[in-house]
Every structure is written in C-alpha cells, then in structure tokens.
Amino acid sequence: MDEIKDLACAMVIFGGTGDLTHRKLIPALYNLNHDNKLSDDFAIVSVGRRDKTDEEYRNELLESVRKYSRFKPDNEKWKEFRQKIYYRKLDFSQDSGYTALKAFLSSIDEKHMTKGNRIFYMAVAPEYFEGIVTSIKKYGMATNIGSWQRLVIEKPFGRDLDTARYLNKTITDVFDEKDTYRIDHYLGKEMIQNIMVIRFANSMFENIWNSKYIDNIQISSSETVGVENRGGYYEKSGALRDMMQNHMLQLLSLIAMEPPVNLDTEAIRDEKVKVLRTLEIMSPEIVEQNIVRGQYGPGTVNGKALPGYRQEEKVAGNSVTETFIALKLHVKNFRWGNMPFYLRTGKRMPEKTTEIVIQFNSLPDILYFKNNGGLEPNLLVIRIQPKEGVYFQFNGKKPGTGTEVESVKMDFCQNCETISNSPEAYERLLYDVLRGDSTLFTRWDEIETSWRFIDNIAKAWESKVLDLHEYGPATWGPEEADMLLKRDNRKWWNL
C-alpha cells in the first residue's frame, strides 16, 4: 500500500469532453480506482471549452463508465471516485484561462494532498499540442521542483520528420525525455507484452527465431469500419501515417528485436530502435515494386449500402488518400538477412483483427509429401485483438490405416472465457505513467527513426504517385496486395 500512497497526484486532462476521455480515460481510471490502484490523494481535473458544472460533468462521466467500463459503477465505489473529479472551462488558445487553471491546481494540491505532482494528458487534436505545452511552461505549472510533472501525448506525433522534430523541441523545452510519455495504446495490450515472453522464455522458439528457420513474417491490422467522422484528419494522414508509422512499426520492432540485456526500460527500448535503424532504405524503385496502395469504394454488406471513401464526410471527391497499404520490407541484419516481412493495414475489411503470423520454412519434397500433395507449413500466430492468444499449426498423421497427413491446430485464447475481465490497455498505460515506468511508451529516437523510414516512402510517392487500387467493402484489400506475395510464391494468411 506504500507504493499506492506514493502515487499522489492530480491528472489534468486537456480535452475533457472528448470521446477519448469518455470512452477510454475515465473508464480506465475508474477501473484502477476499483482495483485500489489509485492513491487516496488523487484528483482528476478535466479541461474543456464547454460550459459545465462539476456535477453536470460527473453525471455525464457516470454514463460513460456504465457504457465503457469493465467494472460497472458500484454505488460506494462511484461515490468515492466522483469526489476526485473536477471540470474547468478553458479556451486552449487563450492565455487568460491558464492563470486561473494554475490557481485551481494549487487549491487541488491543498484539498487532495497531491503535493504538486501532476500528469498533463493531451487528449486534444494535434494542432493544440504546442500551444498547451507552451502555456504550461509560461504559467509555471511544470517546474519539477520538489514535485514531479509528466506529459502524456497521443499520436500522431507530427506529420513527418520535420514536424515531429519541431514538436519534440517544443515539448523538451518544458518536459525532460524521462517525463514525456508518447502513448500508443497498442503497446498496452496483453499480447503485445506477451511477445517477448513467447520468444525469450521458450527455447523451442527463440532458437529458431531467424531467417534460417522462418520463411516470412506477416503483420496485419484490419478494421471493418471506414473513416467514420474522421475524414478531415484522415485526408491529411492516410493509412501510411495513421497506422504504419506507429502501430505497425511498433509490432515489427517487437517481433524482430534482439534479446535485451535485461528487462529494464531503456534496454528494451534500445533493441526496438536498433530494428528500425536496420530497415532497408525504401528507394523510389523499391517503393514502386514493394508497396500497394488501396482505397475502399462503395458497396453493400449484409444488405446495407456503404459509402466509398470519397463519399465520406470531409473527404474530397477526387481524393487519392490511401485507406489500405501493404508492403514488403527487409530487416538488414544478421538474424533476418533477406527474409521478407509483409505488413498490411486497412479499413472496411472483413474482420477487425490484429495479428502476427510467423511462417516457418517448409521441409523438402520427400517422404510424406509424395502421398499428400504438399504439406501446410508450420505457423505460429500471435493474436493481439480482439482475440488475445497464440495459435500454432503443425502436421500430424490423420487417424486411419494410411499415412495421410493433416494440419493440427493448437489454439490458446486468454480472453475468450466470459469470466475473463483483464485490464484494458489504457489501464495498464495510465498506471505505468503514475508509477513513472516508461517501458511501454515510445522514446524520441524511436519516433525519429520511424518517421525517417516513412518519409522515404512519402517522398517516393511525391516523385511518382503509385496507382491507387479500389477495393470493395468486406474484402482483404485490392488484388494487387495478393500479387505482392504471389510473385514470391507466398500468400496472406487470413486465419
């Protein structure tokens, strides 16, 4: 309990009336409080531009907790939690409100014994990041003298390398790197953290985790929805910047990294950055050959007519923004050699899923191959969402008097039981911020290296725009994505 007592602080949420706060942050904090992982000396100060009283705001949050929390609000628990919540109206672009905010936070320190410790959470659009951080410094709300202050910032972190560097300079003028938490909720998911355990705690895998035994690795992340109400944002980002630069490269770095010297924060992050630094340079020629761009068109699914991307709100009628991207790349180091990694991500696809497929090398065409017309390869599948677990496919003899071989599947799902009520990603990540553990957050050099890789692709597109292939809803993207693997005598695994 001493550890919990040491977590006294005030969490200041900029964007307190937004979807992120209602759907993720407040339910996560309520669940932490339910599990007795919040200090008694803890307060939440939500900041927004709308007129609301504390009571109005608390009642709205109660509905959000009822709808989105894994623990439904208990009368006593909610009564205890709601007393920690406050709402302040503030126009982010106007300096005048920050003076009042500073005074209010000082009163919270006295009332809740938060000791001046603060977490500033940027749950706002990226265009507000710079102004808010600058004002926090200007009005002396992050001095780090006799207390600590931390910044949590949501993606996207910049739009390219130059804007990311500018934003990082703005932030580091106020917050040290150790106090800056660039959050990627993917890294809070249970199976993301399990990747290293699967690899480094099982000799049967780690000893063959290289190009000598693995044929290829596929990383897929798909969504069934379109851009919904994010058309304006998506027009500026596309799948390349929205998903590939962060989520997909994060998964790649974890699956391809070398064993860290220990489990300390910096040791793990060092190995992730090394992977990104060894990615092959995507020249215009490689981009043209190894990347497929797609955009979902209109269609009907289960009798329901769905608009194409160009018919979505705030999307140009002639937009060439990609909603799907598939690429082939190599990690140029001794472990992986010329073994290909295939990455794909897209919207309006048949399933919402994120998974990593490790396809092991096939055996020579002898023995059992003669009577079976070829065998399926061994597969290890790490399922990240919505199912969390591990799937392993190997070959065994089919029951009977013959020698026919069939694929045998071992499937472990850790969240399929209805009794499972494991913490959500934001719970883990917010708890880590409270404890000052940045292992699951992105370090600046990782951001910088990933943007350098993505910028090469974007610049290649500027010099020669790749064809944009339309695909229908509830499909796995354009046919050209299948051809990307077919020419290598491989296929996507849709398991």
Summary of the structure (lengths in Angstrom):
residues: 495
radius of gyration: 24.4
end to end distance: 44.3
largest distance: 84.2
contacts: 1565
relative contact order: 0.13
helix: 40%
strand: 22%
